[in-house]
Amino acid sequence: MKWEQLLSTKRSRESGVRRQSFQNTDLRSEFEKDYHRIIGSASFRRLQDKTQVFPLDKSDFIRTRLTHSMEVSSIARSLGQNVAESILLQKKDKGFEPHMKEDICNILQCAGLIHDIGNPPFGHYGEVAIREWFTRNLPKLTFHGKKISEILDEQMLADLYHFEGNAQALRLVTKLHFLVDEHGMNLTYALLNTIVKYPIPSHQMDPTSDDITKKKMGYYYADEEIFQKIEKETGTNGRRHPLTYILEAADDIAYKTADIEDAFIKKFISYYKLLEELKKVQKHCNSSQEGAFLPADCLEELYRRGKENNVSHPEAYAIKNWIVRVQGFLISCATYGFTSNYDEIMAGEYTHDLFWHTDAEQLMDMLGTLAFEEVFISDTIYRMEVAEEAVLDFLMDKFMHAIISYDDEPEKLESLDVRMVSFISSNYKKAYHVQAEGKSDVEKLYLRLLLVTDYICGMTDSYAKRLYQELNAMDWPWSGTL
């Protein structure tokens, strides 16, 4: 793969400014324009009311999808700067020119902002709830007297059974953000390819594979055409874009450190529990190496400093400052992971994350395990997830029942179905009609099912909860008496 092609500024629709003959006074690069399109979008703003770990949390400290995405964006830009500088200093690639450093930083900054933009309400459990709904219900739903599970082809079914927020992100920014036309946000192909973590369709994924690029799907059947255009233009052709490794590392750094900090604030994890686990990791560190990062020693030193400075909460002081220190260490390790495997990455043959066989590998594993065992399988989180599934199951039931006959046999829609369809965003319905034009009945049915997941994924946590309550007459949408 070649950087000149990987950093393609092509868009599905070229801007009107480019076609004008007079001099353009907009001095922004194409990737800087992407940034402004993203932060000005409603889809990005909705991330402020979407779950990272703790849904509908009333604390102003706990992270949302928006604050998480901003952190990933910042780390990704810093990591991209490190990697690009290393490529230049080590002269790893004759085709890598100095101006490409800024392009890489801008692309990664944008990619961090939108990497989770397709996720449904209630975090990753929202994805699980939608997948399981399809598994339970598709075999029971019928269309023209036949089971839908027997009508849709293999890839269409796999798209639904393995519903994925990553694939939804590509779909949202390329088609569903219907502002000007059917091209969504109309972002550059370099940026779009960077957010595709898994460059394979749903029926070819392998969750048990040692190759991380095959563990999930990267795009739906409905979006295969745009994905093929993107990979052809950028020259990846079935391989992962090199910048995707950097984006993934930034995401891992952000959420694994933030989950620990948020869990400490919510009292799931204590300072002493973190220190205990860090000491286990530190036993495997090469402490004799000059400048080695010793995670447990670092945390203890920060705690002592907090005590000496008479801070009111030395444990909180230590953990919050430790997060900053460890993020710097992890950025250095990820930089090494990219540059030391540069040839494999550029050939599309690298199958691991950037922390594999680095000094950070065991620390990253420990942080993930600690958060899982102390937070994600706790009774508190389980109770939340049971409630979340009740909301999503209800909404999926109601909207899916209504959507099957929509645009097929609308006269057969029950009065309740008509009202349910009316709730769906007119932009999403417009996008559906554009995509459905000229398609077979089966493809239209598949697109209608996606129309429901499109709409639900666009909901914030609060809106999904409020709609559920209103439709169940738990919270009347009017005031006064009848």
Sequence and secondary structure as in RCSB ss.txt:
>XXXX:A:sequence
MKWEQLLSTKRSRESGVRRQSFQNTDLRSEFEKDYHRIIGSASFRRLQDKTQVFPLDKSDFIRTRLTHSMEVSSI
ARSLGQNVAESILLQKKDKGFEPHMKEDICNILQCAGLIHDIGNPPFGHYGEVAIREWFTRNLPKLTFHGKKISE
ILDEQMLADLYHFEGNAQALRLVTKLHFLVDEHGMNLTYALLNTIVKYPIPSHQMDPTSDDITKKKMGYYYADEE
IFQKIEKETGTNGRRHPLTYILEAADDIAYKTADIEDAFIKKFISYYKLLEELKKVQKHCNSSQEGAFLPADCLE
ELYRRGKENNVSHPEAYAIKNWIVRVQGFLISCATYGFTSNYDEIMAGEYTHDLFWHTDAEQLMDMLGTLAFEEV
FISDTIYRMEVAEEAVLDFLMDKFMHAIISYDDEPEKLESLDVRMVSFISSNYKKAYHVQAEGKSDVEKLYLRLL
LVTDYICGMTDSYAKRLYQELNAMDWPWSGTL
>XXXX:A:secstr
  HHHHT    SS  HHHH SS       HHHHHHHHHHTSHHHHGGGGSBSSSTT   SSS BHHHHHHHHHHH
HHHHHHHHHHHHHHTT  TT  TTHHHHHHHHHHHHHHHTTTT  TTHHHHHHHHHHHHHHHTTT EETTEEHHH
HS HHHHHHHHT  HHHHHHHIIIII  SSSTTTT   HHHHHHT S  SBGGG  TT S GGGSS  B GGGHH
HHHHHHHHHT TTS  HHHHHHHHHHHHHHHHHHHHHHHHTTSS HHHHHHHHHHHHTTS TTSTT   HHHHHH
HHHHHHHHTT S HHHHHHHHHHHHHHHHHHHHHHHHHHHTHHHHHHT   S TTTTSTTHHHHHHHHHHHIIII
ITSHHHHHHHHHHHHHHHHHHHHHHHHHSSTTTSGGG  HHHHHHHHHS HHHHHHHHHHHTT  HHHHHHHHHH
HHHHHHHT  HHHHHHHHHHHTTSS SS S  
